Amino acid sequence: MRLTVNTFLLIFSLSLAACSLWVASHAEWYWGVIAIWFYALINNMPFAIMHEAVHGVASRHDWGNRLIGVVAGWAFPTSFLLQRRAHLNHHDNNRTDGELYDYYLTHQPKWLRNVWLYGGNLLGLYYFCVVLGNAIWLVAWWFYRSDVFVKKIGPALGFGSQIPELIKLPPLAVWCELALAFGYQALLFWLLDLHILSYIACLWAFGLHWSALQYVNHAWTRRDIKNGAWNLKVLPISRWLALNYYCHLAHHQHPAAPWYKLPSLIDDQARPTFWRIYFSLWRHGVRPAPPMGAPADMAFVFPAEAARK
């Protein structure tokens, strides 16, 4: 039943995403703007389904998770194997020194950390860096095993801790998944006769949404691997389109729970809105990092409530 439901949602979301791309390229400009906005939302559903497959809960069978995960990755475009390894590393290292974007450590220049925060997480460049990295793997997979990347470029980009695991992945399998993903995007571009600027605008809008979502769920939370996330308040339609991805603390506490069970696993901890956290990042930028194990700074997140106490 899980695989059936998730397959339906995947086909549904891929179809609507393709329609949005077509409208953005061929309809009047005002419909195009709406299509770009909608694409940013609906294209996150395949990613959420791939996220389910990464945790082995999109299907009750390994083959089902692999199949739906690979196809869902076409919308990004990315490799399921790459995403699974990177995401499971995130679960192992959440809120540790190597996974902080809202804080800066004593040896890190504040201005540089702000460049990463504003440019990467809030302006969507994080997404384009991932896609560019995937494209480089497609044409030069060996580059990721070179000393230049392993010792210099990877650590400078902030994911040096993940490199030992990523280079263990079977390069041919990853290459095939990426070839299918980029091939799907090329096929869409050709069949739908897309305009390049409209296509890039859709990707950028999705990149803005996806890049922000990856870290708004964690910003200013407890520095704890398991509990360093929020169950954010959002509109029901937004929560549904993201397949409860905003119930992120519940997910980190119960990573084996499928998306439809997450709302029932939300605890009684404070729940800020998505926009409260999002705009706080824009307003304040990075802050000095508290030590590992420090609780969330609730007075910072809810200043009005703290002032009344």
Backbone as CSV, one residue per row, in Angstrom:
resi,resn,N_x,N_y,N_z,CA_x,CA_y,CA_z,C_x,C_y,C_z
1,MET,0.827,-1.202,0.000,0.000,0.000,0.000,0.869,1.263,0.000
2,ARG,1.957,1.258,0.791,2.845,2.428,0.833,3.369,2.753,-0.559
3,LEU,3.864,1.729,-1.240,4.453,1.951,-2.559,3.402,2.453,-3.542
4,THR,2.184,1.925,-3.439,1.106,2.359,-4.332,0.785,3.832,-4.124
5,VAL,0.618,4.230,-2.864,0.302,5.628,-2.550,1.433,6.544,-2.991
6,ASN,2.661,6.180,-2.665,3.796,7.038,-3.009,4.032,7.095,-4.518
7,THR,3.763,5.984,-5.217,3.883,5.995,-6.679,2.848,6.932,-7.297
8,PHE,1.617,6.879,-6.782,0.577,7.795,-7.266,0.988,9.245,-7.034
9,LEU,1.478,9.539,-5.826,1.890,10.909,-5.517,3.071,11.347,-6.381
10,LEU,3.964,10.413,-6.684,5.112,10.752,-7.524,4.658,11.094,-8.942
11,ILE,3.788,10.261,-9.517,3.281,10.533,-10.866,2.489,11.839,-10.881
12,PHE,1.678,12.038,-9.850,0.876,13.253,-9.712,1.766,14.493,-9.679
13,SER,2.796,14.463,-8.856,3.662,15.639,-8.699,4.545,15.864,-9.920
14,LEU,5.068,14.792,-10.522,5.871,14.953,-11.734,5.035,15.531,-12.874
15,SER,3.775,15.103,-12.953,2.888,15.606,-14.004,2.593,17.086,-13.808
16,LEU,2.276,17.475,-12.574,1.989,18.883,-12.303,3.232,19.749,-12.483
17,ALA,4.394,19.210,-12.123,5.638,19.962,-12.320,5.890,20.191,-13.809
18,ALA,5.650,19.157,-14.624,5.825,19.302,-16.069,4.844,20.323,-16.643
19,CYS,3.600,20.279,-16.172,2.605,21.269,-16.620,3.037,22.685,-16.243
20,SER,3.598,22.829,-15.056,4.060,24.147,-14.611,5.183,24.659,-15.504
21,LEU,6.089,23.768,-15.886,7.171,24.160,-16.788,6.615,24.639,-18.128
22,TRP,5.609,23.926,-18.636,5.028,24.303,-19.925,4.348,25.666,-19.831
23,VAL,3.547,25.861,-18.792,2.839,27.132,-18.624,3.835,28.282,-18.478
24,ALA,4.897,28.055,-17.717,5.903,29.106,-17.521,6.548,29.527,-18.835
25,SER,6.634,28.594,-19.788,7.280,28.893,-21.064,6.327,29.422,-22.129
26,HIS,5.041,29.046,-22.059,4.158,29.308,-23.196,2.937,30.168,-22.890
27,ALA,2.584,30.360,-21.638,1.389,31.136,-21.306,1.737,32.615,-21.134
28,GLU,0.705,33.421,-20.920,0.914,34.841,-20.631,1.764,34.995,-19.372
29,TRP,2.429,36.136,-19.267,3.418,36.311,-18.206,2.829,36.125,-16.813
30,TYR,1.569,36.560,-16.601,0.989,36.443,-15.262,0.709,34.988,-14.907
31,TRP,0.300,34.180,-15.894,0.175,32.745,-15.634,1.551,32.119,-15.435
32,GLY,2.528,32.654,-16.157,3.888,32.148,-16.003,4.429,32.350,-14.606
33,VAL,4.155,33.520,-14.035,4.604,33.794,-12.664,3.960,32.818,-11.685
34,ILE,2.666,32.571,-11.857,1.968,31.619,-10.987,2.547,30.219,-11.163
35,ALA,2.844,29.846,-12.415,3.401,28.519,-12.690,4.771,28.345,-12.045
36,ILE,5.593,29.394,-12.100,6.917,29.330,-11.471,6.776,29.145,-9.968
37,TRP,5.865,29.903,-9.363,5.621,29.771,-7.917,5.133,28.366,-7.577
38,PHE,4.201,27.843,-8.374,3.654,26.520,-8.082,4.704,25.433,-8.295
39,TYR,5.540,25.598,-9.304,6.610,24.627,-9.542,7.530,24.529,-8.332
40,ALA,7.821,25.675,-7.716,8.687,25.681,-6.532,8.112,24.817,-5.424
41,LEU,6.793,24.745,-5.337,6.142,23.953,-4.293,5.992,22.491,-4.698
42,ILE,5.432,22.251,-5.885,5.091,20.881,-6.265,6.325,20.044,-6.561
43,ASN,7.414,20.673,-7.014,8.610,19.895,-7.325,9.321,19.403,-6.072
44,ASN,8.882,19.888,-4.904,9.459,19.376,-3.667,8.844,18.036,-3.269
45,MET,7.659,17.713,-3.828,7.036,16.444,-3.472,7.859,15.240,-3.937
46,PRO,8.375,15.211,-5.181,9.261,14.101,-5.537,10.474,13.995,-4.618
47,PHE,11.028,15.142,-4.214,12.163,15.096,-3.288,11.743,14.484,-1.960
48,ALA,10.541,14.836,-1.477,10.052,14.274,-0.219,9.844,12.768,-0.345
49,ILE,9.402,12.307,-1.517,9.227,10.869,-1.737,10.584,10.178,-1.785
50,MET,11.563,10.802,-2.440,12.916,10.245,-2.424,13.446,10.184,-0.995
51,HIS,13.135,11.200,-0.199,13.530,11.222,1.207,12.941,10.028,1.952
52,GLU,11.698,9.676,1.648,11.090,8.478,2.231,11.878,7.233,1.829
53,ALA,12.228,7.150,0.548,12.965,5.991,0.056,14.351,5.894,0.681
54,VAL,14.988,7.045,0.909,16.297,7.081,1.560,16.244,6.379,2.909
55,HIS,15.143,6.577,3.630,14.985,5.951,4.944,14.328,4.575,4.872
56,GLY,14.076,4.097,3.677,13.513,2.764,3.509,12.059,2.644,3.887
57,VAL,11.308,3.756,3.821,9.903,3.706,4.238,8.947,4.117,3.120
58,ALA,9.444,4.338,1.901,8.545,4.605,0.777,7.870,3.324,0.325
59,SER,8.504,2.200,0.617,7.985,0.876,0.285,8.411,-0.079,1.390
60,ARG,7.721,-1.186,1.481,8.124,-2.216,2.454,9.201,-3.136,1.889
61,HIS,9.602,-2.903,0.651,10.590,-3.749,-0.015,11.776,-2.901,-0.475
62,ASP,12.968,-3.467,-0.385,14.166,-2.736,-0.798,14.104,-2.335,-2.268
63,TRP,13.625,-3.253,-3.119,13.561,-2.945,-4.544,12.603,-1.784,-4.816
64,GLY,11.510,-1.740,-4.040,10.551,-0.655,-4.206,11.142,0.684,-3.815
65,ASN,11.878,0.712,-2.715,12.529,1.952,-2.286,13.572,2.401,-3.303
66,ARG,14.333,1.463,-3.824,15.368,1.823,-4.809,14.727,2.370,-6.081
67,LEU,13.685,1.697,-6.552,13.053,2.108,-7.804,12.403,3.482,-7.681
68,ILE,11.585,3.660,-6.669,10.879,4.940,-6.539,11.853,6.061,-6.169
69,GLY,12.910,5.713,-5.434,13.911,6.717,-5.087,14.671,7.216,-6.302
70,VAL,15.021,6.296,-7.201,15.739,6.679,-8.421,14.871,7.576,-9.296
71,VAL,13.612,7.173,-9.505,12.718,7.955,-10.372,12.411,9.316,-9.749
72,ALA,12.190,9.349,-8.434,11.916,10.626,-7.761,13.091,11.582,-7.900
73,GLY,14.300,11.037,-7.955,15.487,11.870,-8.100,15.568,12.589,-9.431
74,TRP,14.789,12.129,-10.422,14.828,12.779,-11.737,14.348,14.224,-11.664
75,ALA,13.441,14.511,-10.749,12.876,15.857,-10.663,13.882,16.871,-10.153
76,PHE,14.947,16.414,-9.490,15.855,17.355,-8.809,16.792,18.111,-9.771
77,PRO,17.655,17.499,-10.569,17.943,16.089,-10.774,19.140,15.629,-9.917
78,THR,19.040,14.387,-9.408,20.118,13.856,-8.581,20.109,12.339,-8.615
79,SER,21.107,11.751,-7.979,21.234,10.304,-7.832,20.681,9.879,-6.486
80,PHE,19.879,8.833,-6.487,19.340,8.308,-5.236,20.458,7.836,-4.317
81,LEU,21.444,7.145,-4.853,22.544,6.646,-4.022,23.318,7.795,-3.384
82,LEU,23.591,8.833,-4.160,24.286,10.001,-3.611,23.463,10.664,-2.513
83,GLN,22.175,10.852,-2.796,21.317,11.518,-1.829,21.175,10.701,-0.556
84,ARG,21.070,9.385,-0.700,20.919,8.536,0.491,22.148,8.633,1.382
85,ARG,23.323,8.567,0.786,24.538,8.631,1.596,24.680,9.994,2.262
86,ALA,24.430,11.058,1.514,24.557,12.405,2.073,23.533,12.642,3.173
87,HIS,22.307,12.175,2.969,21.260,12.443,3.953,21.458,11.622,5.224
88,LEU,21.870,10.383,5.099,22.116,9.584,6.301,23.307,10.139,7.078
89,ASN,24.292,10.702,6.363,25.380,11.402,7.054,24.842,12.594,7.836
90,HIS,23.860,13.289,7.249,23.229,14.414,7.951,22.596,13.941,9.252
91,HIS,21.914,12.815,9.232,21.288,12.309,10.455,22.338,11.935,11.503
92,ASP,23.493,11.507,11.062,24.555,11.131,12.002,25.282,12.348,12.572
93,ASN,25.234,13.476,11.865,26.042,14.639,12.254,25.238,15.912,12.486
94,ASN,23.929,15.804,12.559,23.073,16.974,12.703,23.494,17.849,13.889
95,ARG,23.624,19.155,13.634,23.941,20.182,14.634,25.349,20.069,15.224
96,THR,26.188,19.213,14.661,27.592,19.188,15.068,28.320,20.338,14.365
97,ASP,29.590,20.533,14.701,30.337,21.663,14.143,30.349,21.668,12.614
98,GLY,30.347,20.491,12.008,30.394,20.422,10.549,29.075,20.687,9.870
99,GLU,27.994,20.825,10.646,26.663,21.025,10.053,25.963,22.247,10.621
100,LEU,26.700,23.305,10.827,26.110,24.550,11.322,26.115,25.595,10.216
101,TYR,24.957,26.144,9.936,24.856,27.243,8.986,24.289,28.500,9.635
102,ASP,23.634,28.333,10.761,23.081,29.485,11.480,24.077,30.066,12.479
103,TYR,25.128,29.329,12.797,26.139,29.767,13.758,27.523,29.756,13.104
104,TYR,28.454,30.462,13.734,29.843,30.379,13.294,30.711,30.054,14.501
105,LEU,31.760,29.272,14.265,32.696,28.875,15.311,33.775,29.945,15.473
106,THR,34.524,29.866,16.557,35.496,30.919,16.885,36.575,31.076,15.817
107,HIS,36.924,29.994,15.120,37.981,30.075,14.115,37.443,30.420,12.726
108,GLN,36.144,30.641,12.598,35.538,30.909,11.296,35.224,32.400,11.118
109,PRO,35.564,32.985,9.977,35.206,34.392,9.729,33.686,34.544,9.635
110,LYS,33.159,35.483,10.388,31.706,35.678,10.383,31.200,36.051,8.993
111,TRP,31.938,36.910,8.298,31.480,37.359,6.979,31.369,36.201,6.001
112,LEU,32.319,35.249,6.094,32.293,34.114,5.178,31.120,33.194,5.489
113,ARG,30.843,33.008,6.778,29.691,32.182,7.146,28.390,32.840,6.691
114,ASN,28.352,34.169,6.723,27.159,34.864,6.227,27.007,34.700,4.713
115,VAL,28.124,34.651,4.007,28.057,34.402,2.566,27.402,33.056,2.297
116,TRP,27.811,32.042,3.061,27.219,30.712,2.908,25.744,30.726,3.266
117,LEU,25.397,31.421,4.347,23.996,31.451,4.787,23.109,32.172,3.779
118,TYR,23.479,33.414,3.449,22.625,34.202,2.558,22.663,33.670,1.124
119,GLY,23.875,33.419,0.640,23.983,32.960,-0.741,23.493,31.541,-0.931
120,GLY,23.914,30.652,-0.035,23.572,29.246,-0.195,22.166,28.902,0.232
121,ASN,21.857,29.156,1.502,20.578,28.710,2.046,19.407,29.612,1.699
122,LEU,19.623,30.910,1.631,18.500,31.836,1.463,18.311,32.329,0.034
123,LEU,19.331,32.271,-0.788,19.202,32.718,-2.177,19.240,31.571,-3.182
124,GLY,19.288,30.335,-2.684,19.131,29.188,-3.560,20.383,28.624,-4.182
125,LEU,21.556,29.192,-3.876,22.771,28.697,-4.516,23.157,27.304,-4.027
126,TYR,22.714,26.935,-2.847,22.967,25.585,-2.336,22.431,24.560,-3.331
127,TYR,21.200,24.784,-3.804,20.598,23.863,-4.774,21.433,23.787,-6.043
128,PHE,21.808,24.942,-6.589,22.554,24.936,-7.844,23.941,24.321,-7.676
129,CYS,24.530,24.457,-6.494,25.823,23.812,-6.237,25.685,22.294,-6.258
130,VAL,24.577,21.786,-5.700,24.335,20.341,-5.712,24.152,19.852,-7.146
131,VAL,23.336,20.569,-7.926,23.104,20.169,-9.317,24.395,20.252,-10.128
132,LEU,25.182,21.306,-9.905,26.464,21.427,-10.601,27.383,20.276,-10.228
133,GLY,27.407,19.932,-8.940,28.218,18.806,-8.503,27.791,17.507,-9.157
134,ASN,26.477,17.328,-9.322,25.969,16.136,-10.000,26.390,16.118,-11.467
135,ALA,26.341,17.284,-12.113,26.735,17.370,-13.520,28.222,17.054,-13.692
136,ILE,29.036,17.518,-12.749,30.470,17.226,-12.812,30.709,15.730,-12.670
137,TRP,29.964,15.074,-11.759,30.098,13.620,-11.608,29.751,12.934,-12.932
138,LEU,28.735,13.435,-13.605,28.276,12.814,-14.847,29.351,12.844,-15.927
139,VAL,30.105,13.927,-16.006,31.102,14.050,-17.079,32.518,13.715,-16.616
140,ALA,32.755,13.717,-15.301,34.115,13.459,-14.794,34.031,12.881,-13.385
141,TRP,33.472,11.670,-13.271,33.261,11.077,-11.948,34.563,10.907,-11.183
142,TRP,35.648,10.689,-11.900,36.943,10.463,-11.264,37.435,11.678,-10.488
143,PHE,36.902,12.871,-10.837,37.341,14.099,-10.167,37.097,14.023,-8.663
144,TYR,36.006,13.364,-8.251,35.659,13.303,-6.833,36.552,12.360,-6.038
145,ARG,37.379,11.608,-6.740,38.341,10.744,-6.068,39.759,11.298,-6.147
146,SER,39.909,12.458,-6.757,41.238,13.064,-6.899,41.670,13.729,-5.598
147,ASP,42.982,13.844,-5.406,43.512,14.493,-4.205,43.080,15.957,-4.121
148,VAL,42.955,16.599,-5.275,42.559,18.013,-5.281,41.191,18.187,-4.635
149,PHE,40.255,17.300,-4.992,38.912,17.427,-4.420,38.869,16.929,-2.982
150,VAL,39.450,15.757,-2.733,39.369,15.137,-1.407,40.055,15.990,-0.344
151,LYS,41.199,16.580,-0.678,41.990,17.288,0.328,41.770,18.798,0.349
152,LYS,41.301,19.371,-0.759,41.208,20.837,-0.819,39.790,21.336,-1.086
153,ILE,39.232,20.965,-2.227,37.949,21.549,-2.633,36.812,21.101,-1.728
154,GLY,36.711,19.799,-1.470,35.634,19.278,-0.628,35.608,19.891,0.759
155,PRO,36.735,19.876,1.482,36.742,20.513,2.805,36.429,22.005,2.748
156,ALA,36.909,22.702,1.705,36.641,24.138,1.594,35.164,24.422,1.395
157,LEU,34.446,23.487,0.759,33.013,23.659,0.531,32.173,23.239,1.727
158,GLY,32.818,22.663,2.749,32.098,22.373,3.979,31.583,20.959,4.121
159,PHE,31.923,20.074,3.186,31.464,18.695,3.367,32.623,17.698,3.304
160,GLY,33.744,18.120,3.860,34.891,17.228,3.904,34.637,15.961,4.690
161,SER,33.788,16.050,5.741,33.503,14.876,6.568,32.716,13.813,5.816
162,GLN,32.039,14.204,4.725,31.229,13.250,3.972,32.012,12.548,2.866
163,ILE,33.162,13.097,2.513,33.899,12.575,1.369,34.268,11.102,1.514
164,PRO,34.779,10.639,2.675,35.141,9.223,2.772,33.986,8.280,2.453
165,GLU,32.757,8.659,2.834,31.600,7.815,2.548,31.168,7.931,1.088
166,LEU,31.219,9.143,0.543,30.763,9.346,-0.834,31.648,8.615,-1.841
167,ILE,32.951,8.577,-1.583,33.833,7.928,-2.558,33.746,6.404,-2.485
168,LYS,33.043,5.872,-1.487,32.807,4.426,-1.414,31.648,3.986,-2.305
169,LEU,30.848,4.940,-2.778,29.698,4.592,-3.611,30.157,4.018,-4.948
170,PRO,29.400,3.061,-5.509,29.766,2.504,-6.823,29.643,3.560,-7.915
171,PRO,30.743,3.982,-8.519,30.690,5.117,-9.459,29.803,4.874,-10.670
172,LEU,29.781,3.647,-11.188,28.971,3.379,-12.376,27.483,3.464,-12.054
173,ALA,27.080,2.931,-10.897,25.667,2.991,-10.506,25.223,4.438,-10.313
174,VAL,26.059,5.233,-9.649,25.732,6.652,-9.462,25.663,7.350,-10.815
175,TRP,26.612,7.051,-11.699,26.624,7.668,-13.025,25.352,7.344,-13.794
176,CYS,24.914,6.095,-13.740,23.694,5.695,-14.453,22.476,6.435,-13.905
177,GLU,22.393,6.567,-12.581,21.270,7.298,-11.988,21.284,8.765,-12.406
178,LEU,22.461,9.362,-12.432,22.561,10.763,-12.854,22.250,10.917,-14.341
179,ALA,22.687,9.967,-15.153,22.391,10.032,-16.586,20.884,9.973,-16.824
180,LEU,20.189,9.126,-16.084,18.735,9.048,-16.204,18.083,10.357,-15.757
181,ALA,18.589,10.922,-14.663,18.000,12.152,-14.120,18.178,13.330,-15.076
182,PHE,19.395,13.533,-15.564,19.625,14.637,-16.503,18.969,14.352,-17.854
183,GLY,18.891,13.066,-18.219,18.192,12.711,-19.446,16.712,13.043,-19.368
184,TYR,16.113,12.815,-18.206,14.702,13.165,-18.001,14.498,14.668,-18.146
185,GLN,15.383,15.456,-17.560,15.274,16.906,-17.679,15.429,17.356,-19.135
186,ALA,16.371,16.752,-19.848,16.565,17.101,-21.259,15.344,16.717,-22.088
187,LEU,14.750,15.566,-21.775,13.554,15.124,-22.495,12.391,16.081,-22.260
188,LEU,12.210,16.509,-21.016,11.168,17.494,-20.719,11.394,18.775,-21.518
189,PHE,12.627,19.227,-21.527,12.959,20.480,-22.224,12.621,20.378,-23.708
190,TRP,12.896,19.226,-24.301,12.654,19.030,-25.734,11.176,18.818,-26.037
191,LEU,10.531,17.914,-25.303,9.130,17.594,-25.576,8.204,18.779,-25.329
192,LEU,8.486,19.541,-24.277,7.623,20.666,-23.921,8.042,21.964,-24.601
193,ASP,9.126,21.892,-25.380,9.632,23.069,-26.099,9.800,24.251,-25.140
194,LEU,10.543,24.008,-24.069,10.679,25.007,-23.013,11.617,26.134,-23.428
195,HIS,11.361,27.309,-22.892,12.259,28.446,-23.072,13.308,28.403,-21.964
196,ILE,14.537,28.623,-22.310,15.626,28.459,-21.353,15.471,29.366,-20.138
197,LEU,15.080,30.630,-20.338,14.955,31.545,-19.201,13.804,31.136,-18.287
198,SER,12.700,30.682,-18.861,11.568,30.225,-18.048,11.944,28.968,-17.272
199,TYR,12.678,28.083,-17.925,13.125,26.851,-17.268,14.046,27.176,-16.094
200,ILE,15.002,28.070,-16.309,15.920,28.458,-15.234,15.164,29.151,-14.108
201,ALA,14.163,29.970,-14.459,13.368,30.649,-13.430,12.637,29.639,-12.553
202,CYS,12.103,28.585,-13.165,11.434,27.537,-12.385,12.424,26.836,-11.460
203,LEU,13.591,26.501,-11.993,14.603,25.842,-11.169,15.065,26.749,-10.034
204,TRP,15.224,28.023,-10.325,15.672,28.951,-9.287,14.619,29.085,-8.193
205,ALA,13.346,29.170,-8.586,12.279,29.260,-7.589,12.253,28.006,-6.723
206,PHE,12.394,26.847,-7.359,12.464,25.606,-6.588,13.702,25.600,-5.703
207,GLY,14.827,26.073,-6.251,16.055,26.129,-5.468,15.925,27.018,-4.249
208,LEU,15.244,28.156,-4.391,14.986,29.033,-3.247,14.216,28.293,-2.165
209,HIS,13.156,27.621,-2.584,12.305,26.895,-1.638,13.067,25.749,-0.990
210,TRP,13.702,24.924,-1.823,14.377,23.737,-1.307,15.553,24.105,-0.411
211,SER,16.374,25.050,-0.843,17.556,25.431,-0.068,17.164,25.986,1.295
212,ALA,16.134,26.834,1.325,15.683,27.393,2.601,15.091,26.314,3.489
213,LEU,14.283,25.444,2.898,13.616,24.409,3.688,14.610,23.497,4.385
214,GLN,15.738,23.200,3.730,16.712,22.288,4.328,17.260,22.809,5.651
215,TYR,17.308,24.159,5.808,17.911,24.634,7.049,16.992,25.408,7.959
216,VAL,15.891,25.942,7.455,14.930,26.576,8.361,14.423,25.549,9.369
217,ASN,14.348,24.302,8.954,13.923,23.233,9.865,14.880,23.033,11.038
218,HIS,16.114,23.543,10.915,17.128,23.306,11.949,17.642,24.579,12.623
219,ALA,17.437,25.726,12.014,18.060,26.956,12.510,17.643,27.287,13.932
220,TRP,18.630,27.618,14.768,18.483,28.042,16.165,17.987,26.933,17.091
221,THR,18.000,25.695,16.634,17.513,24.608,17.488,18.612,24.122,18.439
222,ARG,18.217,23.220,19.319,19.149,22.580,20.255,20.313,21.969,19.487
223,ARG,21.518,22.119,20.022,22.681,21.488,19.397,22.745,20.041,19.862
224,ASP,21.892,19.264,19.239,21.725,17.861,19.598,21.453,17.085,18.315
225,ILE,22.143,15.974,18.125,22.034,15.229,16.870,20.612,14.753,16.617
226,LYS,19.953,14.255,17.640,18.608,13.690,17.475,17.513,14.730,17.599
227,ASN,17.688,15.704,18.471,16.611,16.650,18.780,16.839,18.057,18.230
228,GLY,17.824,18.230,17.368,18.116,19.546,16.819,17.316,19.861,15.571
229,ALA,16.014,20.019,15.736,15.124,20.348,14.618,13.836,20.931,15.183
230,TRP,13.020,21.504,14.289,11.711,22.040,14.673,10.590,21.214,14.046
231,ASN,9.448,21.225,14.692,8.190,20.862,14.044,7.506,22.189,13.699
232,LEU,7.781,22.696,12.521,7.350,24.043,12.163,5.851,24.104,11.861
233,LYS,5.259,25.240,12.189,3.862,25.482,11.840,3.792,26.070,10.429
234,VAL,2.996,25.443,9.583,2.768,25.940,8.223,1.304,25.712,7.874
235,LEU,0.864,26.279,6.767,-0.490,26.032,6.299,-0.663,24.553,5.960
236,PRO,-1.849,23.994,6.179,-2.068,22.571,5.875,-1.691,22.189,4.447
237,ILE,-1.994,23.050,3.469,-1.663,22.725,2.083,-0.155,22.650,1.885
238,SER,0.594,23.529,2.556,2.057,23.494,2.457,2.605,22.226,3.093
239,ARG,2.039,21.858,4.233,2.490,20.639,4.918,2.211,19.412,4.063
240,TRP,1.051,19.399,3.394,0.705,18.247,2.573,1.603,18.155,1.346
241,LEU,1.826,19.282,0.670,2.665,19.264,-0.525,4.083,18.802,-0.214
242,ALA,4.551,19.087,1.003,5.890,18.666,1.423,5.874,17.302,2.108
243,LEU,4.707,16.643,2.126,4.555,15.334,2.783,5.087,15.374,4.213
244,ASN,4.624,16.378,4.943,4.936,16.540,6.372,6.427,16.729,6.651
245,TYR,7.173,17.212,5.660,8.602,17.467,5.858,8.841,18.506,6.947
246,TYR,7.835,19.358,7.187,7.957,20.381,8.234,7.863,19.785,9.638
247,CYS,7.375,18.551,9.750,7.381,17.851,11.045,8.770,17.256,11.235
248,HIS,9.772,18.110,11.213,11.137,17.639,11.046,11.732,17.078,12.335
249,LEU,11.358,17.653,13.459,11.825,17.090,14.722,11.266,15.689,14.906
250,ALA,9.992,15.514,14.605,9.389,14.180,14.698,10.121,13.205,13.779
251,HIS,10.517,13.680,12.605,11.244,12.810,11.683,12.612,12.428,12.240
252,HIS,13.351,13.391,12.800,14.673,13.068,13.343,14.559,12.153,14.563
253,GLN,13.503,12.293,15.321,13.298,11.425,16.477,12.816,10.038,16.070
254,HIS,12.113,9.962,14.939,11.541,8.689,14.474,11.805,8.535,12.975
255,PRO,13.065,8.359,12.571,13.383,8.331,11.141,12.776,7.152,10.385
256,ALA,12.318,6.134,11.098,11.709,4.981,10.436,10.204,5.139,10.257
257,ALA,9.651,6.275,10.672,8.214,6.512,10.533,7.916,7.096,9.154
258,PRO,6.921,6.562,8.425,6.557,7.139,7.128,5.915,8.511,7.291
259,TRP,5.849,9.256,6.220,5.431,10.663,6.274,4.039,10.855,6.858
260,TYR,3.131,9.929,6.596,1.752,10.127,7.052,1.579,9.886,8.550
261,LYS,2.595,9.346,9.210,2.511,9.135,10.658,3.173,10.255,11.463
262,LEU,3.931,11.112,10.814,4.700,12.123,11.540,3.842,13.081,12.364
263,PRO,2.689,13.575,11.875,1.894,14.490,12.709,1.492,13.896,14.053
264,SER,1.286,12.592,14.105,0.895,11.956,15.367,2.070,11.797,16.317
265,LEU,3.294,12.056,15.840,4.495,11.890,16.659,5.052,13.221,17.151
266,ILE,4.357,14.321,16.861,4.810,15.637,17.313,4.672,15.742,18.823
267,ASP,5.746,16.191,19.495,5.721,16.303,20.952,5.214,17.685,21.355
268,ASP,5.372,18.013,22.637,4.808,19.268,23.154,5.811,20.419,23.162
269,GLN,6.920,20.289,22.440,7.891,21.380,22.382,7.342,22.539,21.551
270,ALA,7.904,23.721,21.768,7.460,24.926,21.063,7.578,24.739,19.552
271,ARG,6.609,25.329,18.826,6.567,25.188,17.372,6.482,26.567,16.715
272,PRO,7.604,27.134,16.333,7.552,28.411,15.606,7.019,28.193,14.192
273,THR,6.597,29.273,13.552,6.193,29.173,12.159,7.432,29.131,11.265
274,PHE,7.243,28.623,10.077,8.324,28.619,9.097,8.833,30.034,8.865
275,TRP,7.916,31.001,8.714,8.308,32.365,8.376,9.027,33.055,9.522
276,ARG,8.705,32.714,10.762,9.421,33.304,11.902,10.909,32.951,11.830
277,ILE,11.195,31.682,11.594,12.592,31.255,11.518,13.250,31.788,10.247
278,TYR,12.541,31.720,9.140,13.095,32.169,7.858,13.525,33.630,7.914
279,PHE,12.642,34.496,8.390,12.977,35.923,8.419,13.997,36.250,9.502
280,SER,14.074,35.433,10.550,15.109,35.669,11.566,16.498,35.432,10.982
281,LEU,16.609,34.480,10.058,17.892,34.245,9.397,18.280,35.437,8.534
282,TRP,17.329,35.985,7.790,17.601,37.171,6.988,17.987,38.358,7.870
283,ARG,17.287,38.495,8.975,17.461,39.687,9.819,18.762,39.662,10.599
284,HIS,19.154,38.510,11.112,20.286,38.443,12.039,21.551,37.842,11.431
285,GLY,21.416,37.016,10.392,22.591,36.333,9.887,23.105,35.319,10.894
286,VAL,24.365,34.927,10.743,24.917,33.920,11.641,25.228,34.534,13.004
287,ARG,25.202,33.685,14.034,25.482,34.115,15.402,26.574,33.227,15.982
288,PRO,27.247,33.657,17.069,28.268,32.808,17.690,27.670,31.474,18.131
289,ALA,28.387,30.410,17.877,27.871,29.073,18.162,27.930,28.756,19.651
290,PRO,26.825,28.284,20.225,26.876,27.763,21.590,27.520,26.381,21.571
291,PRO,27.900,25.848,22.720,28.542,24.533,22.736,27.571,23.419,22.360
292,MET,28.119,22.298,21.939,27.301,21.129,21.633,26.503,20.754,22.871
293,GLY,25.231,20.466,22.683,24.346,20.142,23.794,23.539,21.318,24.298
294,ALA,23.870,22.532,23.851,23.138,23.718,24.305,21.698,23.667,23.801
295,PRO,20.750,24.104,24.617,19.345,24.100,24.186,19.074,25.205,23.173
296,ALA,17.927,25.138,22.555,17.512,26.213,21.651,17.342,27.503,22.446
297,ASP,17.719,28.610,21.839,17.588,29.920,22.489,16.165,30.425,22.262
298,MET,15.259,30.015,23.145,13.848,30.332,22.955,13.578,31.827,23.099
299,ALA,14.376,32.515,23.916,14.199,33.966,24.062,14.549,34.684,22.763
300,PHE,15.470,34.121,21.993,15.820,34.706,20.698,14.740,34.422,19.660
301,VAL,14.216,33.202,19.676,13.205,32.813,18.694,11.863,33.470,18.988
302,PHE,11.520,33.581,20.278,10.244,34.170,20.697,10.501,35.377,21.605
303,PRO,11.080,36.473,21.091,11.455,37.608,21.948,10.267,38.277,22.627
304,ALA,9.139,38.387,21.957,7.973,39.044,22.557,7.452,38.248,23.739
305,GLU,7.400,36.939,23.577,6.930,36.087,24.662,7.885,36.142,25.843
306,ALA,9.209,36.182,25.543,10.199,36.249,26.621,10.098,37.570,27.369
307,ALA,9.796,38.661,26.658,9.700,39.977,27.298,8.515,40.059,28.250
308,ARG,7.472,39.303,27.978,6.282,39.338,28.832,6.470,38.563,30.121
309,LYS,7.495,37.706,30.149,7.697,36.871,31.343,8.456,37.645,32.419
